Amino acid sequence: MSDARRTCFAMIKLVSQAQTYWLNVEALLEQRGLAPIESWEDMKVKLCEKYLPSTYRHHLINRWQDLTQGTHTVSEYIADFEEYLLRTSAG
């Protein structure tokens, strides 16, 4: 899926307050004569700035550091580890 298509799809999936917020972002950019956000990365950054608390990434890193295999299989542990890696790298 192309970057522009991914961004368009994500915008369509927004609901309620998030949809209103995004429409306002687009309107503000247009009023200022700026190009619309078409990059998935730019959209993700803008939405994270609005909806993720500043402590979110720190909280994830702490949980990642405390991750143990415990009663999980090695495959489950690796999947959890990789999930934390992806989520903390995205911020």
Residue, then its C-alpha position, 0 to 999 in steps of 0.5 A: m500500500s502506498d504512503a498516500r493511500r495508507t494515510c487516506f485509509a487511516m484518515i477514513k478510519l478516524v472516528s469521533q473526536a479524532q476525526t474532528y481533530w484531523l479535519n481541523v488540522e487539514a483545514l488549518l493547513e489549507q487556511r495557511g496555504l500549506a500542503p496537506i499531510e500526505s505522509w503516513e509518518d507525518m500523520k502518525v507524528k501529528l496524531c501521537e502528539k495529540y493523543l499519546p501522553s508524553t510519558y507513554r514511551h517511557h512507560l513502554i520502555n519500563r515495561w519492556q525492561d521488566l519483560t520476562q519469559g515467565t510461563h510464555t513460550v519462547s515464541e510468545y516472549i520473542a513476539d512480546f519483545e518485538e512488539y515493545l521494540l516496534r512500539t518504542s521505536a515509533g515514538 
